[in-house]
Amino acid sequence: MTTKTLVLAAAAAAVAAVVAGCATYTPPTQEETMAVIKASFKDRGIAKVDRLNQTELQRICSETHNNPPKDVRQRLEKQALAAVKFPTDGKWLGDYKKGERIAQTGVGLQWSDKPDTPAGGNCYACHQLSKAEISFGNIGPSLYNYGKLRGYSEDIKRYTWAKIWNTHAYNACSSMPRFGEAGILTEEQIRDVMALLLDPESPVNK
Ligand code: HEC
């Protein structure tokens, strides 16, 4: 064998070894992956490791890359909608000025927060709302003129409340937080954010 053929033979052997390696590689199971992730975190303050536990919906969305089969998607949305808690006193709207502050702030639920620290909604991180605030994210659609465009009907209020309470009610694998369902915002805070979107006097509708 010449040096050249020796090198070629060695290269071929190396390729064969890699291919064989691929053939025998078994990816870690979901349980093994979760065990590694869970071992990397520990409880700290109010942030507990149980935050890593997925709901059935989150698991299905993860496993299907946010694209579950239509019947599964419909079942998940129906379940989410059925569990929405609508305002206990039938009052949909609070104070839009307080709502604006809630939409602006993203504090809360961090390990260094006290359990009773009110959380913010951080809506501007993903949505445009009032025209005065020029710094906003665009993962979500613009909500500027939300009430003006959608109207102020009972049906719109009901839809908007449910969407804020648990976004999965209308989009199974939505990336918007579940503000009511996950206990991020209180009922009173959701009323204030509702007013920001649906009070005709709110800067969102000017
Ligand atoms: C992490 C990003 C994110 C945050 C934070 C967020 N949203 Fe959303 N939101 C979205 C996305 C994405 C959509 C559109 C896709 C969908 O339906 O999930 C959406 C849709 C909506 C809709 C429906 C719009 C329509 O035209 O029907 C409303 C209403 C809404 N968001 C309100 C809010 C409010 C109020 C807050 C703050 C309390 C908020 N969102 C915070 C990402 C976010």
Residues whose N, C-alpha, C, O or C-beta is under 5 A from the ligand:
A	BS01	HEC	G121 N122 C123 A125 C126 I139 G140 P141 K163 N171 S174 S175 M176 P177 V193
